[in-house]
Every structure is written in structure tokens, then in C-alpha cells.
Amino acid sequence: MTDPTPTGSSRPSRPLAGPLAPRQRRVALAYGYVLGVAVAAGAALGLRGATSAVVQLAGFVVMAGTWFGLRRATRLVIDAPAADLADRLVRLRDRQFVLAYQLLAVVAVLVSAVLFVTSSGGIPEPVGTALAWAAFGSALGLPLVVAAVSLPDDATSQ
């Protein structure tokens, strides 16, 4: 028995309308991700011992869960080849990626500045751990967070 669905170049190309999830869900996931990063970094700065480790782990679990949710919520636009997207959506996706990587560069510069300023006397471990969480969280999720917040519900909305 063969599959009647055409594949390859014989498959008709249909532009994708937009992201998989509604904007409200994407924004909630984006804020959840940012909250996970803030909880992990804040626990490194403000808590000590086992409590700090447990709260940092909880922040990481929130980050991981919301990252996977963001990937699912934006995958039709983020992962799609440009040929399958409407022209306006391709421009929006490209613009939001540029914005995300510019924001990531700002985070990297700020982390580097703190490291340079504090490196002469040695950086305290809590500050180093908080900076690591900020850098890790930004590198892993900032493009997805910007995509989730900035992409419209459909390709025709303004």
C-alpha cells in the first residue's frame, strides 16, 4: 500500500500562515522563560548553600520547559525554509533575529564588563554564577523569546 500524499518537488508549496501557537500563549511562555533565568540568577546572588542549589535547579527546570514550549510555539516560522513562508513573514523573522542577536551582544558586553571590572580582586562566586546564568539563559533563549513576542498571530496582521 502506498501513501497518496505527494512528496518532494511534486508536493504543492503552500505558504504558512504563521506561528503554531496564539500570541498570548507565546508571550506567556516567553515571560516564563525570562522568569526562569531571573530565578536562577537571583538564587545565585541572594541565597546560600543547598537552598541556592535547589532554587537554581528549579529555575533551570522552568527554563528548559519553557524553552521547549517556545520551540513548539514558534517552529513553523523559525524552522521553515523561506520558500514556504509569506514574504512579509520572512522579513519579520529576519528582523527579529537581528534584534535578538543585537540584544544578545548587549548581554555579552555587560557580562564582559562586569568580569573585567571585578577581575583584579577576584570575582565572588555568587556574582560569577549569576553572570553565567544570565549568559547561558540569553544565549539559549533570547532569539526564541524575541520571536515569540514579536511575531504576529498570522501573516496578514499588522
C-alpha positions in Angstrom: 0.0 0.0 0.0 1.4 3.4 -0.9 0.9 6.8 0.7 -1.2 9.0 -1.5 0.4 12.2 -0.1 2.8 13.7 -2.7 6.4 14.3 -1.5 9.5 16.1 -2.7 9.2 18.6 -5.5 5.8 17.3 -6.6 4.3 18.5 -3.3 2.4 21.7 -3.8 4.0 24.6 -1.9 1.6 26.4 0.3 2.8 29.5 2.3 2.5 29.0 6.1 0.1 31.4 7.7 2.1 32.0 10.9 3.3 30.6 14.2 1.7 27.5 15.6 0.6 28.9 19.0 -1.5 32.0 19.6 0.4 35.2 20.6 -1.0 35.1 24.2 0.5 31.7 24.8 3.8 32.6 23.2 4.1 35.7 25.3 3.3 33.7 28.5 6.0 31.2 27.6 8.5 34.0 26.8 7.9 35.6 30.2 8.1 32.2 31.9 11.5 31.7 30.3 12.8 35.1 31.4 11.4 34.4 34.9 13.3 31.1 35.0 16.6 32.8 34.1 15.9 35.6 36.7 15.1 33.0 39.4 18.3 31.0 38.7 20.5 34.1 38.7 18.8 35.7 41.7 19.2 32.5 43.7 22.9 32.5 42.9 23.2 36.1 44.2 20.8 36.0 47.2 20.7 32.5 48.6 23.4 30.2 50.0 24.0 26.5 50.4 21.5 23.8 49.4 18.7 26.3 49.2 20.5 28.2 46.4 21.2 25.0 44.5 17.6 23.8 44.8 16.2 27.2 43.6 18.7 27.4 40.8 17.7 23.9 39.7 14.0 24.9 39.8 14.9 27.9 37.6 16.7 25.7 35.2 13.7 23.3 35.0 11.4 26.3 34.3 13.9 27.5 31.6 14.1 24.0 30.0 10.3 23.5 30.0 9.5 26.9 28.6 12.3 26.7 26.0 10.8 23.5 24.6 7.4 25.2 24.7 8.8 28.2 22.8 10.3 26.0 20.2 7.0 24.3 19.6 5.1 27.6 19.6 7.3 29.2 17.0 8.6 26.3 15.0 6.5 26.8 11.9 8.1 30.2 11.4 11.6 29.7 12.9 12.3 26.4 11.3 10.5 26.8 8.0 12.5 27.5 4.8 12.0 30.9 3.4 10.2 29.5 0.3 7.4 28.1 2.5 6.7 31.5 4.2 4.9 34.5 3.1 7.3 37.3 2.0 6.2 39.6 4.9 6.7 36.8 7.4 10.3 36.2 6.1 11.1 39.9 6.6 9.6 39.9 10.1 11.6 36.7 11.0 14.8 38.2 9.7 14.3 41.5 11.5 13.5 39.8 14.8 16.6 37.6 14.5 18.7 40.7 14.0 17.1 42.3 17.1 17.6 39.1 19.2 21.3 38.9 18.3 21.8 42.6 19.0 20.3 42.1 22.4 22.5 39.0 22.9 25.5 41.2 22.1 24.4 43.7 24.7 24.2 40.9 27.3 27.6 39.7 26.3 29.1 43.2 26.6 27.6 43.7 30.0 28.8 40.3 31.3 32.2 41.0 30.0 32.3 44.5 31.5 31.4 43.1 35.0 34.0 40.4 34.6 36.7 43.0 33.6 35.9 45.4 36.4 35.8 42.7 39.1 38.7 40.5 37.8 41.5 42.4 39.5 40.4 41.5 43.0 38.8 38.2 42.1 35.2 37.8 41.3 32.9 36.5 44.1 31.4 33.1 43.3 27.8 34.3 43.6 28.4 37.1 41.1 30.2 34.7 38.7 27.3 32.2 38.9 24.7 34.8 38.3 26.6 36.1 35.3 26.8 32.5 34.0 23.1 32.1 34.3 22.5 35.4 32.5 24.8 34.5 29.7 23.5 30.9 29.4 19.9 31.9 29.5 20.4 34.7 27.0 22.4 32.6 24.6 19.9 29.7 24.7 16.6 31.5 24.7 16.8 35.1 23.6 16.1 34.5 19.9 13.1 32.4 20.8 11.8 35.0 23.3 12.1 37.8 20.8 10.3 35.7 18.1 7.5 34.7 20.5 6.8 38.3 21.5 7.3 40.0 18.1 5.7 37.7 15.5 2.1 38.3 14.8 -0.7 35.7 15.1 -0.9 35.5 11.3 1.0 36.7 8.3 -1.7 39.3 7.3 -1.9 41.1 10.7 -0.1 44.3 11.2 
